[in-house]
Amino acid sequence: MFHMRKHDMTDRHFDTSSWMRGLALTAAVLAAGCASTGSNPLGSGTGVTVSDPGRLTQSGFLSNYARLKPVAWAEGIQCWRRPGLDIKRYDKVLIARMSVSLKPGQQTTIDPTDLKTLTDYFHDSMVKALQPQMKVVEKPGPGVLGLRIALTNLVPTDVTRSVTGTVIPYGFVAEAGAGAATGRPAGSTPYLGETGMEMQFVDSAKGTILAECRDTQIGRKYAAELDTGATGAAQTWASGYVNSFQSWAYAKNAFDKWSALTAQRLAALRGAGR
């Protein structure tokens, strides 16, 4: 919990202005949502989690972590691909049952029902992202790309601490600057959700490992993507703020982001995209 300290008039003006900017961003989001029938006023949510290379996991799920390297097509993610791999040989994909591991030493007890809900959500998100270019099947065979996923260091958002940090005086400013002070991404705080992912692509018929990747996404409560324009920044800010009061919202945002990136990268390698 953050402790209050005395502020002079300059600090007080800064805090009030920061809070008012937050309210203005929220108002802009609601206005944008009302102006577009059927749209989600909080946007896609892809900007409210960010990759944190300092928290990449090594759970033993992948075959060789030493050969994983940063990629040019996504910030923070590390991958390896078999030399000479021709992904166009695969026109179907089999998404294996996902495994889940909690962060070592984590005190929070997690309901098994929540874990099933999360893996089901990630599976459905991946199916939705991949189906336009590849048929999703349930059995291995020739031309079937196997996709194996492990969720690692899964941490829910501590909703109680999020509420407390918001309602105390000057909490907005203290929280907004907490990321850099704690070694986390800007806009993040120590109580927000964290989700690691280790992913493996295999030839489902032969079992040959074709590629491997890993990433860890951290939630951001105050995250404005200023290069997206006023509406985009407002959507990102409001989505991050709202998600900070839900235990698993950031995890779902990360799943959607990984699903989209997987589909985009496969499309590029198969010649169906850039």
PyMOL commands that set and color helices and strands:
alter all, ss='L'
color gray80, all
select helices_A, chain A and resi 9-35+53-55+65-67+87-89+112-130+159-167+171-176+178-181+226-243+249-269
alter helices_A, ss='H'
color red, helices_A
select strands_A, chain A and resi 49-51+69-70+78-81+92-95+99-102+135-137+144-155+194-203+209-219
alter strands_A, ss='S'
color yellow, strands_A
deselect
rebuild
show_as cartoon
